[in-house]
Amino acid sequence: MKKDIHPTYFPQAKIICSCKNVIIAGSTKEEQHVEVCSACHPFYTGKQKLMDTAGRVNKFLARQKKAEDSKKKD
């Protein structure tokens, strides 16, 4: 490696999730804050977590129900 061109590497960097889970990993930042991690992500937990932004989730669920109802009528 060339000297003085690479960022500082922290082998024991902390990744802190909004669910208070802390993961130790290597990174170029000593501490990072994330919103979702493997301890709280729906794919890994199997639980659905809805983050509603301006009613978009409700609109989506309404469209989904309407589509399912129209399939049942056919």
PyMOL commands that set and color helices and strands:
alter all, ss='L'
color gray80, all
select helices_A, chain A and resi 42-45+56-73
alter helices_A, ss='H'
color red, helices_A
select strands_A, chain A and resi 10-17+22-27+31-34
alter strands_A, ss='S'
color yellow, strands_A
deselect
rebuild
show_as cartoon
